[in-house]
């Protein structure tokens, strides 16, 4: 019999999962850059909070689901956690 796998992809997630939604909005006259958005795959809330903190260059003490905002060159970044439907992380 093979030993148990340490592969994190095989781990069962208990509790709700969240996607991390990121929106970068730019002032077109200042930067010439276009707005952009991203939504992460569903993940446990603790992992989603770590990703949000990294995107915001924030400390590890984020709580809740946001939205949180951070000034970026020529615009603003907004990050929030959205609860994923249960079927998405089974």
VMD Tcl script that builds the backbone (N, CA, C; Angstrom):
set m [mol new atoms 270]
animate dup $m
set s [atomselect $m all]
$s set {name element resname resid chain x y z} {
  {N N UNK 1 A 0.849 -1.174 0.000}
  {CA C UNK 1 A 0.000 0.000 0.000}
  {C C UNK 1 A 0.897 1.240 0.000}
  {N N UNK 2 A 0.560 2.212 -0.810}
  {CA C UNK 2 A 1.353 3.439 -0.922}
  {C C UNK 2 A 1.153 4.314 0.309}
  {N N UNK 3 A 2.195 5.039 0.715}
  {CA C UNK 3 A 2.049 5.946 1.859}
  {C C UNK 3 A 1.124 7.103 1.511}
  {N N UNK 4 A 0.525 7.742 2.514}
  {CA C UNK 4 A -0.365 8.873 2.245}
  {C C UNK 4 A 0.387 9.982 1.513}
  {N N UNK 5 A -0.308 10.659 0.656}
  {CA C UNK 5 A 0.296 11.730 -0.135}
  {C C UNK 5 A 0.324 13.035 0.652}
  {N N UNK 6 A 1.394 13.789 0.475}
  {CA C UNK 6 A 1.493 15.120 1.067}
  {C C UNK 6 A 1.092 16.190 0.063}
  {N N UNK 7 A 0.522 15.780 -1.051}
  {CA C UNK 7 A 0.122 16.716 -2.104}
  {C C UNK 7 A -1.029 17.583 -1.603}
  {N N UNK 8 A -0.837 18.939 -1.516}
  {CA C UNK 8 A -1.907 19.804 -1.011}
  {C C UNK 8 A -3.133 19.829 -1.912}
  {N N UNK 9 A -2.988 19.416 -3.169}
  {CA C UNK 9 A -4.147 19.390 -4.059}
  {C C UNK 9 A -5.139 18.311 -3.645}
  {N N UNK 10 A -4.686 17.355 -2.869}
  {CA C UNK 10 A -5.564 16.275 -2.435}
  {C C UNK 10 A -6.215 16.567 -1.090}
  {N N UNK 11 A -5.904 17.701 -0.496}
  {CA C UNK 11 A -6.464 18.060 0.808}
  {C C UNK 11 A -7.931 18.441 0.667}
  {N N UNK 12 A -8.712 18.062 1.653}
  {CA C UNK 12 A -10.130 18.405 1.683}
  {C C UNK 12 A -10.294 19.735 2.402}
  {N N UNK 13 A -10.979 20.668 1.765}
  {CA C UNK 13 A -11.216 21.971 2.376}
  {C C UNK 13 A -12.541 21.944 3.111}
  {N N UNK 14 A -12.487 22.243 4.403}
  {CA C UNK 14 A -13.699 22.328 5.198}
  {C C UNK 14 A -14.026 23.796 5.414}
  {N N UNK 15 A -15.287 24.112 5.386}
  {CA C UNK 15 A -15.683 25.505 5.564}
  {C C UNK 15 A -15.808 26.206 4.221}
  {N N UNK 16 A -16.258 27.445 4.265}
  {CA C UNK 16 A -16.491 28.172 3.019}
  {C C UNK 16 A -15.184 28.536 2.321}
  {N N UNK 17 A -15.258 28.632 1.010}
  {CA C UNK 17 A -14.134 29.091 0.205}
  {C C UNK 17 A -14.461 30.464 -0.359}
  {N N UNK 18 A -13.417 31.202 -0.690}
  {CA C UNK 18 A -13.566 32.567 -1.178}
  {C C UNK 18 A -12.714 32.779 -2.416}
  {N N UNK 19 A -13.205 33.609 -3.322}
  {CA C UNK 19 A -12.376 34.096 -4.411}
  {C C UNK 19 A -11.882 35.480 -4.006}
  {N N UNK 20 A -10.700 35.819 -4.464}
  {CA C UNK 20 A -10.149 37.150 -4.227}
  {C C UNK 20 A -10.366 37.937 -5.513}
  {N N UNK 21 A -11.138 39.003 -5.418}
  {CA C UNK 21 A -11.425 39.842 -6.581}
  {C C UNK 21 A -10.564 41.100 -6.485}
  {N N UNK 22 A -9.827 41.379 -7.557}
  {CA C UNK 22 A -8.931 42.534 -7.602}
  {C C UNK 22 A -9.347 43.414 -8.773}
  {N N UNK 23 A -9.474 44.706 -8.514}
  {CA C UNK 23 A -9.784 45.677 -9.567}
  {C C UNK 23 A -8.742 46.784 -9.511}
  {N N UNK 24 A -8.035 46.988 -10.606}
  {CA C UNK 24 A -7.125 48.123 -10.732}
  {C C UNK 24 A -7.793 49.142 -11.635}
  {N N UNK 25 A -7.968 50.353 -11.134}
  {CA C UNK 25 A -8.585 51.444 -11.892}
  {C C UNK 25 A -7.545 52.542 -12.058}
  {N N UNK 26 A -7.379 53.002 -13.299}
  {CA C UNK 26 A -6.362 53.994 -13.612}
  {C C UNK 26 A -6.991 55.273 -14.137}
  {N N UNK 27 A -6.298 56.379 -13.939}
  {CA C UNK 27 A -6.685 57.660 -14.530}
  {C C UNK 27 A -6.082 57.699 -15.931}
  {N N UNK 28 A -6.915 57.532 -16.979}
  {CA C UNK 28 A -6.383 57.390 -18.335}
  {C C UNK 28 A -5.517 58.569 -18.779}
  {N N UNK 29 A -5.857 59.773 -18.363}
  {CA C UNK 29 A -5.070 60.927 -18.767}
  {C C UNK 29 A -3.677 60.937 -18.167}
  {N N UNK 30 A -3.504 60.251 -17.054}
  {CA C UNK 30 A -2.203 60.234 -16.383}
  {C C UNK 30 A -1.310 59.097 -16.841}
  {N N UNK 31 A -1.884 57.954 -17.108}
  {CA C UNK 31 A -1.061 56.764 -17.316}
  {C C UNK 31 A -1.168 56.135 -18.693}
  {N N UNK 32 A -2.299 56.285 -19.355}
  {CA C UNK 32 A -2.508 55.571 -20.610}
  {C C UNK 32 A -2.749 54.085 -20.391}
  {N N UNK 33 A -2.824 53.661 -19.137}
  {CA C UNK 33 A -3.061 52.250 -18.825}
  {C C UNK 33 A -4.558 51.982 -18.778}
  {N N UNK 34 A -4.925 50.741 -19.013}
  {CA C UNK 34 A -6.330 50.343 -19.004}
  {C C UNK 34 A -6.677 49.671 -17.680}
  {N N UNK 35 A -7.919 49.863 -17.240}
  {CA C UNK 35 A -8.410 49.182 -16.041}
  {C C UNK 35 A -8.319 47.678 -16.244}
  {N N UNK 36 A -8.162 46.967 -15.146}
  {CA C UNK 36 A -8.097 45.505 -15.248}
  {C C UNK 36 A -8.674 44.880 -13.990}
  {N N UNK 37 A -9.157 43.643 -14.141}
  {CA C UNK 37 A -9.730 42.903 -13.020}
  {C C UNK 37 A -9.202 41.471 -13.036}
  {N N UNK 38 A -9.264 40.838 -11.879}
  {CA C UNK 38 A -8.845 39.450 -11.743}
  {C C UNK 38 A -9.641 38.826 -10.612}
  {N N UNK 39 A -10.016 37.566 -10.778}
  {CA C UNK 39 A -10.660 36.793 -9.711}
  {C C UNK 39 A -9.883 35.491 -9.555}
  {N N UNK 40 A -9.441 35.216 -8.344}
  {CA C UNK 40 A -8.655 34.012 -8.070}
  {C C UNK 40 A -9.557 32.783 -8.061}
  {N N UNK 41 A -8.965 31.613 -8.143}
  {CA C UNK 41 A -9.737 30.393 -7.907}
  {C C UNK 41 A -10.204 30.359 -6.450}
  {N N UNK 42 A -11.278 29.623 -6.158}
  {CA C UNK 42 A -11.751 29.505 -4.774}
  {C C UNK 42 A -10.675 28.902 -3.875}
  {N N UNK 43 A -10.603 29.414 -2.651}
  {CA C UNK 43 A -9.613 28.946 -1.687}
  {C C UNK 43 A -10.132 29.195 -0.276}
  {N N UNK 44 A -9.565 28.517 0.722}
  {CA C UNK 44 A -10.001 28.750 2.102}
  {C C UNK 44 A -9.811 30.220 2.481}
  {N N UNK 45 A -10.619 30.696 3.421}
  {CA C UNK 45 A -10.588 32.111 3.784}
  {C C UNK 45 A -9.208 32.560 4.261}
  {N N UNK 46 A -8.521 31.754 5.050}
  {CA C UNK 46 A -7.189 32.147 5.533}
  {C C UNK 46 A -6.229 32.382 4.370}
  {N N UNK 47 A -6.258 31.502 3.368}
  {CA C UNK 47 A -5.400 31.670 2.193}
  {C C UNK 47 A -5.809 32.900 1.390}
  {N N UNK 48 A -7.118 33.128 1.270}
  {CA C UNK 48 A -7.610 34.296 0.535}
  {C C UNK 48 A -7.169 35.589 1.218}
  {N N UNK 49 A -7.175 35.614 2.552}
  {CA C UNK 49 A -6.725 36.799 3.282}
  {C C UNK 49 A -5.227 37.041 3.093}
  {N N UNK 50 A -4.438 35.981 3.032}
  {CA C UNK 50 A -2.999 36.133 2.785}
  {C C UNK 50 A -2.774 36.722 1.393}
  {N N UNK 51 A -3.488 36.212 0.386}
  {CA C UNK 51 A -3.357 36.747 -0.970}
  {C C UNK 51 A -3.776 38.212 -1.012}
  {N N UNK 52 A -4.878 38.550 -0.357}
  {CA C UNK 52 A -5.335 39.943 -0.326}
  {C C UNK 52 A -4.275 40.835 0.310}
  {N N UNK 53 A -3.682 40.392 1.406}
  {CA C UNK 53 A -2.641 41.182 2.073}
  {C C UNK 53 A -1.433 41.382 1.161}
  {N N UNK 54 A -1.051 40.343 0.419}
  {CA C UNK 54 A 0.066 40.478 -0.521}
  {C C UNK 54 A -0.250 41.494 -1.615}
  {N N UNK 55 A -1.465 41.437 -2.150}
  {CA C UNK 55 A -1.859 42.358 -3.219}
  {C C UNK 55 A -1.929 43.805 -2.737}
  {N N UNK 56 A -2.197 43.980 -1.454}
  {CA C UNK 56 A -2.326 45.323 -0.879}
  {C C UNK 56 A -1.044 45.797 -0.199}
  {N N UNK 57 A -0.023 44.937 -0.170}
  {CA C UNK 57 A 1.208 45.236 0.556}
  {C C UNK 57 A 0.864 45.596 2.000}
  {N N UNK 58 A -0.036 44.791 2.576}
  {CA C UNK 58 A -0.544 45.037 3.930}
  {C C UNK 58 A 0.023 43.998 4.890}
  {N N UNK 59 A -0.122 44.263 6.159}
  {CA C UNK 59 A 0.300 43.318 7.178}
  {C C UNK 59 A -0.641 42.128 7.235}
  {N N UNK 60 A -0.335 41.172 8.106}
  {CA C UNK 60 A -1.121 39.945 8.181}
  {C C UNK 60 A -2.423 40.081 8.963}
  {N N UNK 61 A -2.828 41.294 9.294}
  {CA C UNK 61 A -3.988 41.458 10.168}
  {C C UNK 61 A -5.273 41.841 9.440}
  {N N UNK 62 A -5.395 41.535 8.155}
  {CA C UNK 62 A -6.656 41.796 7.457}
  {C C UNK 62 A -7.746 40.910 8.041}
  {N N UNK 63 A -8.937 41.462 8.162}
  {CA C UNK 63 A -10.087 40.698 8.655}
  {C C UNK 63 A -11.282 40.992 7.777}
  {N N UNK 64 A -12.260 40.108 7.826}
  {CA C UNK 64 A -13.485 40.325 7.070}
  {C C UNK 64 A -13.302 39.995 5.601}
  {N N UNK 65 A -14.097 40.659 4.781}
  {CA C UNK 65 A -14.067 40.392 3.344}
  {C C UNK 65 A -13.805 41.645 2.520}
  {N N UNK 66 A -13.474 42.757 3.176}
  {CA C UNK 66 A -13.177 43.994 2.446}
  {C C UNK 66 A -14.455 44.716 2.069}
  {N N UNK 67 A -14.413 45.616 1.145}
  {CA C UNK 67 A -13.284 45.884 0.252}
  {C C UNK 67 A -12.203 46.711 0.930}
  {N N UNK 68 A -10.963 46.470 0.489}
  {CA C UNK 68 A -9.810 47.240 0.918}
  {C C UNK 68 A -9.271 47.970 -0.305}
  {N N UNK 69 A -8.701 49.144 -0.095}
  {CA C UNK 69 A -8.163 49.915 -1.214}
  {C C UNK 69 A -6.730 50.326 -0.937}
  {N N UNK 70 A -5.986 50.479 -2.033}
  {CA C UNK 70 A -4.592 50.919 -1.959}
  {C C UNK 70 A -4.311 51.784 -3.173}
  {N N UNK 71 A -3.628 52.894 -2.943}
  {CA C UNK 71 A -3.200 53.732 -4.059}
  {C C UNK 71 A -2.085 53.007 -4.811}
  {N N UNK 72 A -2.182 53.007 -6.139}
  {CA C UNK 72 A -1.128 52.466 -6.997}
  {C C UNK 72 A -0.763 53.562 -7.994}
  {N N UNK 73 A 0.341 53.429 -8.670}
  {CA C UNK 73 A 0.788 54.459 -9.609}
  {C C UNK 73 A -0.300 54.754 -10.639}
  {N N UNK 74 A -0.829 55.968 -10.599}
  {CA C UNK 74 A -1.831 56.384 -11.571}
  {C C UNK 74 A -3.233 55.897 -11.303}
  {N N UNK 75 A -3.486 55.323 -10.135}
  {CA C UNK 75 A -4.836 54.820 -9.884}
  {C C UNK 75 A -5.020 54.235 -8.501}
  {N N UNK 76 A -5.920 53.266 -8.430}
  {CA C UNK 76 A -6.304 52.671 -7.154}
  {C C UNK 76 A -6.603 51.192 -7.358}
  {N N UNK 77 A -6.173 50.374 -6.393}
  {CA C UNK 77 A -6.468 48.935 -6.389}
  {C C UNK 77 A -7.497 48.663 -5.309}
  {N N UNK 78 A -8.529 47.907 -5.671}
  {CA C UNK 78 A -9.551 47.477 -4.720}
  {C C UNK 78 A -9.526 45.956 -4.665}
  {N N UNK 79 A -9.486 45.419 -3.458}
  {CA C UNK 79 A -9.451 43.971 -3.248}
  {C C UNK 79 A -10.585 43.610 -2.312}
  {N N UNK 80 A -11.301 42.539 -2.652}
  {CA C UNK 80 A -12.379 42.048 -1.780}
  {C C UNK 80 A -12.431 40.534 -1.889}
  {N N UNK 81 A -12.986 39.919 -0.861}
  {CA C UNK 81 A -13.216 38.482 -0.872}
  {C C UNK 81 A -14.689 38.239 -1.143}
  {N N UNK 82 A -14.962 37.311 -2.039}
  {CA C UNK 82 A -16.337 36.925 -2.351}
  {C C UNK 82 A -16.498 35.446 -2.044}
  {N N UNK 83 A -17.529 35.122 -1.286}
  {CA C UNK 83 A -17.761 33.714 -0.951}
  {C C UNK 83 A -18.092 32.942 -2.222}
  {N N UNK 84 A -17.391 31.840 -2.417}
  {CA C UNK 84 A -17.599 31.002 -3.598}
  {C C UNK 84 A -18.771 30.061 -3.350}
  {N N UNK 85 A -19.560 29.800 -4.390}
  {CA C UNK 85 A -20.618 28.793 -4.234}
  {C C UNK 85 A -19.998 27.460 -3.816}
  {N N UNK 86 A -20.670 26.732 -2.950}
  {CA C UNK 86 A -20.128 25.483 -2.412}
  {C C UNK 86 A -19.709 24.499 -3.488}
  {N N UNK 87 A -20.421 24.435 -4.592}
  {CA C UNK 87 A -20.128 23.457 -5.638}
  {C C UNK 87 A -18.780 23.717 -6.299}
  {N N UNK 88 A -18.242 24.934 -6.212}
  {CA C UNK 88 A -17.009 25.265 -6.912}
  {C C UNK 88 A -15.763 24.693 -6.255}
  {N N UNK 89 A -15.813 24.330 -4.986}
  {CA C UNK 89 A -14.585 23.867 -4.342}
  {C C UNK 89 A -14.665 22.425 -3.850}
  {N N UNK 90 A -15.604 21.666 -4.351}
  {CA C UNK 90 A -15.698 20.262 -3.937}
  {C C UNK 90 A -14.682 19.424 -4.655}
}
mol reanalyze $m
mol bondsrecalc $m
mol representation Tube
mol addrep $m
